[in-house]
Amino acid sequence: LTAPRDSAGNGRSERMNRTLRDKAVTLLVSSGLDQVMWPWALRTAAHLHNVTGRSAFTEMTPHEDVFGVKPDVSKLVSFGSPCFVKDDAADQWGPKAKKGQIVGYCRDSEAYAVKLDD
């Protein structure tokens, strides 16, 4: 627990905020996506930290510490990776998919969050 409105007393949480912000900026710059996608980049940075970051004290990821099982990292993909999303409402003679970029992970399923190209 930390005191509200006291950044000097919140050193640990402030450091984590900076770490996540730096990771999010790196994700945005490396993907070439606009800065308006910063909430998705920050959320992805937090997800990546939780499933890949290790504690120096326990040698466990935060995910492992909370849930007691190793996280599945086999479905991790690069932020901003190009992808195609099936378009169920597509015209019979038109394209059957829309192009987009992966911008994160869904919380309740194994699906990816996708930003569709205009």
C-alpha positions in Angstrom: 0.0 0.0 0.0 1.2 3.5 -0.7 0.1 7.0 0.3 -2.1 8.8 -2.2 -0.7 11.9 -4.0 2.8 11.2 -2.7 5.1 10.3 -5.5 8.2 10.3 -3.3 6.6 7.6 -1.1 5.5 5.6 -4.1 8.9 4.8 -5.5 8.2 1.2 -6.3 4.9 1.9 -8.1 6.4 4.9 -9.9 9.3 2.8 -11.2 6.8 0.2 -12.5 4.8 3.0 -14.2 8.0 4.2 -15.9 9.0 0.7 -16.9 5.6 0.0 -18.5 5.5 3.4 -20.2 9.0 2.8 -21.7 7.9 -0.6 -22.9 4.8 0.9 -24.4 6.7 3.6 -26.2 9.1 1.0 -27.6 6.2 -1.1 -28.9 4.6 1.9 -30.6 7.9 3.1 -32.2 8.9 -0.4 -33.4 5.4 -1.1 -34.8 5.0 2.2 -36.6 1.5 2.7 -35.2 0.1 6.1 -34.3 0.4 7.5 -30.8 -3.4 7.2 -30.4 -2.8 3.5 -29.9 -0.9 4.1 -26.6 -3.6 2.5 -24.4 -3.2 -0.8 -26.4 0.5 -0.5 -26.2 0.5 0.1 -22.5 -1.9 -2.8 -21.9 0.3 -5.1 -24.1 3.4 -4.0 -22.2 1.7 -4.9 -18.9 0.7 -8.3 -20.3 4.2 -9.0 -21.5 5.6 -8.0 -18.2 3.3 -10.3 -16.3 4.0 -13.4 -18.5 7.7 -12.9 -19.1 9.2 -10.7 -16.3 10.9 -12.6 -13.5 11.3 -11.6 -9.9 14.9 -11.6 -8.7 13.7 -13.1 -5.4 11.4 -15.9 -6.5 12.4 -16.7 -10.1 8.7 -16.7 -11.0 6.7 -14.5 -13.4 4.0 -12.3 -11.8 1.5 -14.6 -13.6 3.0 -17.7 -12.0 3.1 -16.0 -8.6 -0.7 -15.2 -8.7 -2.1 -18.2 -10.5 0.4 -20.9 -9.5 1.1 -22.1 -13.1 3.6 -21.1 -15.8 2.0 -18.8 -18.4 1.6 -20.1 -22.0 3.9 -17.8 -24.1 3.5 -19.8 -27.3 0.9 -17.4 -28.7 2.8 -14.2 -28.2 3.2 -12.2 -31.3 4.9 -8.9 -32.2 2.9 -5.8 -31.4 1.7 -4.3 -34.8 2.1 -7.6 -36.7 0.1 -7.6 -39.9 -2.9 -10.0 -39.9 -6.1 -10.7 -41.7 -9.5 -10.9 -40.1 -12.3 -13.0 -41.7 -15.2 -10.8 -42.8 -18.4 -12.8 -42.4 -20.4 -10.0 -44.1 -18.2 -10.0 -47.2 -19.7 -9.8 -50.6 -19.7 -13.1 -52.5 -17.4 -11.6 -55.2 -15.3 -9.4 -52.9 -12.5 -10.0 -50.4 -13.2 -12.5 -47.6 -10.9 -10.8 -45.1 -9.9 -7.4 -43.9 -6.2 -6.4 -43.3 -5.2 -5.2 -39.8 -2.5 -5.1 -37.2 -2.4 -7.0 -33.9 -2.4 -4.6 -31.0 -2.9 -6.8 -28.0 -4.5 -9.8 -26.4 -8.1 -10.4 -25.3 -8.5 -10.9 -21.5 -11.3 -13.5 -21.7 -10.2 -15.6 -24.7 -7.2 -16.6 -26.7 -8.1 -14.1 -29.4 -5.9 -11.1 -30.4 -7.0 -7.5 -30.4 -6.8 -6.1 -33.9 -6.8 -2.6 -35.4 -8.3 -2.9 -38.8 -6.7 -0.8 -41.6 -8.9 1.9 -43.1 
